[in-house]
Amino acid sequence: MTGPSAIRVTLLVLYTPQLEECRKFYAGLGLTFMAEQHGQGPEHYAAVLADGTVFELYPSRPGRQTDALRLGLAIDGGTANPPLATGRHQVTDPDGRTVEIDAG
């Protein structure tokens, strides 16, 4: 595959000073996280999305800006915790990131 239509996101890493709170927030939207650690790196969480994209939550370093991102997710609103009605929703994660939800 070549060209723009062949490009897709394969990894998304969010850095957070509130690792457990963000894990709970995104798990509530339906992501299933596994705890990971690569070599001497920090412990973090990873979830694999339906298309194979890896979504990771890493602890941030002091002073690192973590809220400068807007994220969009399509989810099954009925399995969210709390459940979300079908349609579009805008929520804010524990670090202040805007998350656009397309609940089906």
C-alpha positions in Angstrom: 0.0 0.0 0.0 1.2 3.5 -0.8 -0.3 7.0 -0.8 -2.4 8.9 1.7 -5.2 6.2 1.8 -2.7 3.7 3.1 -1.8 5.8 6.1 -3.4 4.9 9.4 -2.7 5.5 13.1 -1.1 2.5 14.8 -0.1 4.0 18.1 -1.5 6.7 20.4 0.2 7.5 23.7 -1.4 9.8 26.3 0.8 11.0 29.0 -0.9 11.7 32.3 -0.1 12.7 35.9 -3.3 10.8 36.9 -2.6 7.4 35.5 -5.2 5.4 37.5 -7.9 8.0 37.0 -7.3 8.1 33.2 -7.3 4.3 33.1 -10.6 4.2 34.9 -12.1 6.9 32.6 -11.1 5.2 29.3 -11.9 1.8 30.7 -15.4 3.2 31.4 -15.7 4.0 27.6 -15.0 0.3 26.8 -11.2 0.1 26.5 -9.6 -3.0 28.0 -6.1 -2.2 29.4 -3.2 -4.5 30.2 -0.4 -3.3 32.5 2.9 -3.3 30.7 6.5 -2.3 31.3 9.2 -2.4 28.6 12.7 -3.0 30.0 13.5 -0.3 32.6 10.8 2.0 31.3 7.8 3.1 33.3 4.8 0.9 34.1 1.9 1.9 31.9 -1.3 0.6 30.4 -2.1 -0.5 26.8 -5.3 -1.3 25.0 -5.6 -2.6 21.5 -8.5 -1.1 19.5 -10.6 -3.1 17.0 -8.5 -1.9 14.0 -5.3 -2.9 15.8 -4.3 0.6 16.9 -2.5 0.5 20.3 -3.8 3.1 22.8 -1.4 3.6 25.7 -1.5 5.6 29.0 1.9 6.6 30.4 2.8 8.5 33.5 4.0 12.0 32.7 7.1 13.7 33.9 6.6 16.7 36.2 5.9 19.9 34.3 4.9 18.1 31.0 1.7 19.5 29.5 -0.8 16.7 29.0 -4.1 18.3 28.1 -3.3 19.7 24.6 -5.1 17.0 22.6 -8.6 16.5 21.3 -9.5 12.9 20.8 -12.5 11.2 19.0 -13.7 7.7 19.7 -16.5 5.6 18.3 -17.9 3.3 21.0 -20.8 1.1 21.9 -22.6 3.6 24.2 -24.6 0.8 25.8 -21.5 -0.8 27.3 -20.0 2.5 28.5 -20.0 3.1 32.3 -22.2 5.0 32.7 -24.1 4.1 29.5 -24.3 6.8 26.8 -27.3 7.3 24.5 -26.8 6.8 20.8 -25.3 10.0 19.3 -22.5 12.4 19.8 -21.2 13.4 23.2 -18.4 15.6 24.3 -16.7 14.7 27.6 -13.5 15.7 29.4 -11.0 13.2 30.7 -9.3 13.6 34.1 -6.5 15.6 32.6 -8.8 18.1 30.8 -8.6 16.6 27.3 -11.7 16.9 25.2 -13.0 13.5 24.1 -15.6 13.5 21.3 -17.7 10.4 21.6 -19.7 8.9 18.8 -21.9 6.4 20.7 -23.6 3.7 18.7 
